[in-house]
Amino acid sequence: MFSYTAQILLSRWIVLNYRKLRNAVEALQEVERLFGEKFIEQHQCFLGYRFVIAVTLIVTTVVFSFVVMASLFQKFFTADMDLLITVVSYFMLSLVNVMIECTFLLIHMSYYVISHYIQLLFLNSGKSDANGLPMTSRKGVRFLLNEVCRAENLKELRQNALIFDYLCQASSELNDLFSVPVLFILTVKFVTVVSGAFTYIYSFTYSNLILGNVLFVSPFLFVCDWIRLLVIFAAADMPVNQVRILRERLCARSYSRFSKMLAENVAEMTILMQMNEDRIQMSAAGVFKVGVHLIPALVGAVVTYMVILLQN
């Protein structure tokens, strides 16, 4: 119950701060405008497929949770209660539960879109490379074509830098929206994971104190909470990994081209210096950075607290 209360508060926080989400959407719309409608249509992301799969998994989890915790709901739904009222009550509870679980889907989808646009940055660069110029024997024509191509490359680099700034702005708005709830939800999920594991292990030693019909509730909640944590960690790492890959590719591409103007060199160095993972990485209210790197620390903390509780 404590875990679900935390998720309700997380959803409420997002609703109250919807303006930050709107600002992030406006920044992404500017990114799409700079990329161009034709380029976006040629490189569409699989957002719809991810949404359908995620909603299917959420509905399946909610239904399975009601099956596992059916014994707990028997206290509220007695045998003499009207069937229609019981069905409507279960339906409303399921709908509320689905809406709460969709909060994690929102976090995942938001950072997936940003990581997709970061990936498109490399595809958008290099379209005006001098290596694609037509061969000609006239030096004057060749020189003019080189100058035109360099001007296009410089314009392209500045546009990519502007696109990356808008992506950082969108990520900053999302970080302001999710950072405090993520810190709260990570703390609550850590407590529920430790409590669930301790209850399940404790039931083998003192089986007479644990009801048999709720024995599978603790491992079910343990697995579900770990999955929710993994969704947050994976979502936070997606744009970070794409920025790292983009910087490596741009560095390799920059080293492979030697005949460049000073302005083009300065522009490339500027955009490479701007590509810092800290600008788009999620943080837990500024306390620590969120990502998959937290999993070993969480596992170690869970094991430590489990040993302390079992010794007592």
N, C-alpha and C positions, 0 to 999 in steps of 0.2 A: 504493500500500500504506500509506503514511504517513497518507493521508486516511482510509482505512477503519479504521486503528488508532485514530485520534482519535474516530471515530464509535462504535467499540466502547467506548472509555473513557467517552464521553458516556452511553451506555446503562447502563454499569455504575454510574456516579455516580447516575443517577436511581433505579436499583434499590436502592442502598445508602441513599438518602435518601427512601424511599417515604413516610415519616411526614409529611413536608412536603406531599406530594401528598394524603395523607389529610386533613390539616388544611384544605387548600384545598377539598376536596370537602365537608367538614363545614360550612365557612363558606357554600358555595353551597347546601347543603341548608337552612340557616337563611334564606337569601335566598328560596328557594322557599316556605318556610313563611310568611314575611312577605307575599309576594305573594299567596299563596292558590292552592290546587290548581285552582280554576276559572279564575282569571286566567292561570295558566301554560298550561292546556289551550287557552285561546282564542288565545294568542300563542306557539305552538310554533316553535322554530327548526328550520332545515333541517340538523340535525346528521347525521342518517342519510344524506342524499344526499351531503353533503360527505365523509363517511367512505367511502362506496362509491366515489365518484369518485377520492378520494385513494388508496385501496388499489389500484384498477385502474391508476392511473398508476404507483404504486410497483412493482407486479408487472411492468408493461410495461417500466419502466426497468431492472429487474433482469434480465429476459430479454434485453433489447437489449444490456445490458452484457456478458453472457456471450457474445453473438454477436460483439460488437466485440472483446472480449479473448480470443476462443477460441484464438488463436495462443499466448497467454501460458500457457494451461493445458495445452498439449500437452506441456510439459516434465514435468508431474506425472502426466498420464494417457497412458501409452504405448499403442501399438497392441495389444500382447499382454495388456493388462489385461482382466480379466473384464468383460463388458458390464453385469452386474448391479451390480458394485461401482462402475463408472463412473457409472451412472444414479443410484445411491443417493448417491454423493459429490456429484454436481451438484445433486441435490435438497436435500441438507443445506446446501450452500453457498448455494443460492438462498433457503432458509428463513431462514438466519442473516442474509443480506443484507436480506431483507424486514423482519425484526425490527429491524435497525439503522436502516433508512430510516424505520421507523414512529416513531422518536424525534422526527423533525421534524413528523410528523403529530400527535404528542402535544402538542408545543408550540403548533402552530396551533390544534388543537381547544380547548386549555385557554383561550387568550386569546380565541378566538371566543365561547365560552360567556360569559365575563365581559363582552365587548362587547355581546352580545345582552341580558344582564340590565341593563346600563347603558342600553341603548336602551329597555327596558321601563319604566325609571324615569319617563320623561316621559309615557308612556301611562298610568302609574299615578297621576300627579299631575293635579289639576284635575277629578277626578270629582265633587267636592262643591262646584263653583263656584256662587257666588250667582246667576250669570246664569241658572242652570237652575231657579230657584225658581218655583213657580206664582204667577201674578199674583193679587193680592187687593186689595180696596179698603179693608180694615180695617188701620189703621196698627199696631195692637197685634199682630195676627197676623203681619203682614209683618216687624215688628221681631223677634219670636220666631224666625221662620224664618231671618232673617239671622244671628241669634246662633247658631242650631243649625248653619247652614252654615259659619260662621266657626270654630266649634269643630271641625267635621269637617275643615276645611282645615288647621287647626293640628295636629290628630292625624295627618293625612296627611303633612304636611311632616316631622314628627318621625319617622314611619315610614320615609319616603324617606331621611332622613338616616341612620337605622339601617341600612337596606338598603345604602346606599352605603358605610358603614363596614365591613359584612361583605364587600362586593365588594373594598374596599381590602385587607382582611385576607387574602382569597383570593389577590389579586394579589401581596401581599407574600410569602406562602408560596411561590407559583410563582417569584417573583423570587429568593428564597433558594435554590430548587431548581435553577433554570436559569442563574443569573447567571455562576457560575464555569465551567460547561461551555460556555456561549455565548462567553465570552471566549476559552477554549481553542480552540473549534471555529472561531471567526472568524479567529484567528491561523493555525491550520493551513490553513484553506481559502484564506486569502490567499496563503500560501506555495505551495500546490498550484496555484492559479490562475496565479500568476506563472511557476511552473516549467512548467506545461502549455503556456502561451502561448509561453514561450521555446523549449521543445523543438520545438514545431510550426514556429515561424518559423526556428529553427536548422536544421531538416531540409531546408529549401529551399536553404540555402547549402552544407551539407555532407550531401548526400543519401546518400553512400556510408557514412557513419557511423551512419545511422539505418536500422533494419530496415524494409523496406517493409510487412511484414504488421502492424506496430504503429504505422503512421503515423497512423491514425484514433483511436488510444487517447487521445492528448493533447487533441485538440479535444472528444472526447466527455466526458472528465473535466472539461475547462474549462467546458463548458455545464452539466453536472450540478452542479458545485460552485457556479456562479452561481445556479442555480435553488434550491439548498438555502439559500444566503444570502438570496435574495429571500423565501423562505418564512419565515425567521426575522424578517426586517425587517417584512414585512407583518403577521405575527402580533403583533409588538410594537406596531405602530401602530394596530391595530384598537381596543382599549379607549381609547387616547389620543384618537383622533378622535371616538369616541362621547361621551367626557366633554366635549370642546370643544363639540360640537353641543348636548349637553344643557344646558350652562351658558348658551349663547347663547339657547336656546329659553326657559329659565326666566327669564332676564333680560328677554326681550321680553314674556313673559307677566306678569311682575311689574310692568313699566311700564304695561301696559294695564289694570291694576286699581288704582284709586285709593282706594276706600273700604275700608280694612283696619285691623284693630286693631293696636296696637303690638306685641303678642305675635306676631302673624302676620308683621309686618314683620321682627321680630328673628329669627324662625325661618327666614324666607326668606333673609335676609342670612347666617345661620349656615351653611345648607346650600350657599349659593353660594360662601362662603369655603372650605368644606371640599372643594369640587370642584376639586381641583388635579391636573393631569395627572401631576405628579411622584409622586403617591401610587400610581399604578397602572402607571407606565411601567417597562419592563424595562431593567435596566442590566447591563453586562458587568463583574460583580464590583465595581461601584461606580466603575470607571475612567471609563466614558463611557456615555451613553444609547444604547440600540439602537433603530434605526428606519430608515425609508427615507431619511432625511436623510444617512445614512452612505454612500449609493451614490456620489455625486459624489466624496467623499473617497477611497473605495476605488478607483474608476476612475482617479483622478489618481495614486494611489500605485502602482497596477499599471502604468500607462503610464510613470511615472518609473523604476521598477525595470527595466522592459523596456528602456528606452533605455540605462540604465547597463550592463545585462548585454550588450546587443548591441554597445555600444561597446568592451567588453573582448574 
